């Protein structure tokens, strides 16, 4: 079982902050982290409440 983390970031498309609970691994899904061409830090994770993957841009990760 993966450790549950809290992901927080500002969503430009909705113009508000988002906070989700998520994990790095879930039923074959494995998260990844990268820096995009504009220099933004990206983190793809599994949202355990919505039950699908999400990508956080320039956010923070903490304990849930």
SVG drawing of the C-alpha trace seen along z (x, -y; Angstrom):
<svg xmlns="http://www.w3.org/2000/svg" viewBox="-14 -33 27 36">
<polyline fill="none" stroke="black" stroke-width="0.4" points="0.0,0.0 1.3,-3.5 1.6,-6.3 -1.2,-8.8 0.0,-12.4 -1.6,-15.8 -1.1,-17.7 -1.8,-21.4 -1.5,-23.7 -3.1,-26.7 -5.2,-25.7 -4.8,-28.4 -7.8,-27.0 -10.2,-27.4 -8.4,-30.3 -8.4,-28.7 -6.2,-26.5 -6.8,-22.7 -6.0,-20.2 -6.2,-16.5 -5.3,-13.3 -3.3,-11.0 -0.7,-8.2 2.2,-7.4 1.2,-3.9 -2.3,-2.4 -3.3,0.8 -0.6,0.6 -0.4,-3.2 3.0,-4.7 3.4,-8.4 6.1,-10.5 7.7,-13.9 9.3,-16.1 10.0,-19.7 8.1,-21.0 9.6,-23.1 8.6,-26.3 10.5,-25.2 7.4,-24.2 7.6,-21.4 5.0,-18.7 3.9,-15.8 1.5,-13.1 -0.3,-11.2 -3.4,-9.1 -6.2,-11.0 -7.7,-8.5 -11.0,-10.5 -11.8,-11.0 -10.2,-7.6 -8.2,-8.9 -4.8,-10.4 -4.1,-14.1 -1.2,-16.3 -0.1,-19.0 2.0,-22.0 4.2,-24.0 2.6,-22.6 3.5,-21.3 3.4,-17.8 2.8,-17.1 1.5,-14.4 -2.2,-13.7"/>
</svg>
